[in-house]
């Protein structure tokens, strides 16, 4: 099974936002975001969260996701 990493920290840094600010702007629960931001690779993520984050950062979902292991 493949693993992905979400580029939450990178996009937050580009905007000058903290993870807490991303949570407030996106509506994604803070603890979920910290898990996504810290994890080096995950097998599953909530697609609704991905959509919210992509909209918040004004990027495509594909830009937010990095494949770390296929």
N, C-alpha and C positions, 0 to 999 in steps of 0.2 A: 504494500500500500504506500502511496506517495505521501510526502509531508510538505506542508507549506508554512511560510512565515509571512505574517502581515507586516507591512512597512509603516506601522502606526507611528513609531518614534521618529522616523525620518520625515514623514509628512507634517507631524506636529512641530518638529524643529524648524522646518521651512517656513511655517506660518508664525513661529514664535509663541506657540501655545504649549501649555502643560497638558499632561494626560487628563487632569481634572477638567480643564477647559474644553478639551475634545469631547469628554463625556457630556458636559453641559450643552455644548453646541450640537452634538449628534443625537443625544437621547439614549446612547448606549451606556449601560451600567458601568460605573467606574471600575469595579472589581473585574468585570469581563475585559475591559480595555487594558488593565494592567497585566492580565494573563496573556492577552494577545501581544502586548508590547514586549513582554519579557521572554516569551517562549521562542526557543531556537527552531522549533518545528512542531506542527500540529497535524493530526490526521483529519480533524473535522473542525469546522467553524460554523457559526450561525450565519446563513446567507442574508438574513434581514439586517444583521449587524454590518455585514460587508456593504450592503447597499447604503445604509445610513452613513457609514464612514466615507464611502466614495463620494456621496453627495456633499458631505461636510467639507471634505478636502477638495472638492470640485475636480475629481479625477475619475477615470474609468476603473471598474472593479479589477480589471487585469493589471492595472498599474499598482494597485494596493497589495497584490498577492505575488509572492516570490516562491517558486518551487525550489525546495532545498534537497529533496530526495524523491526520485521517481520509483 
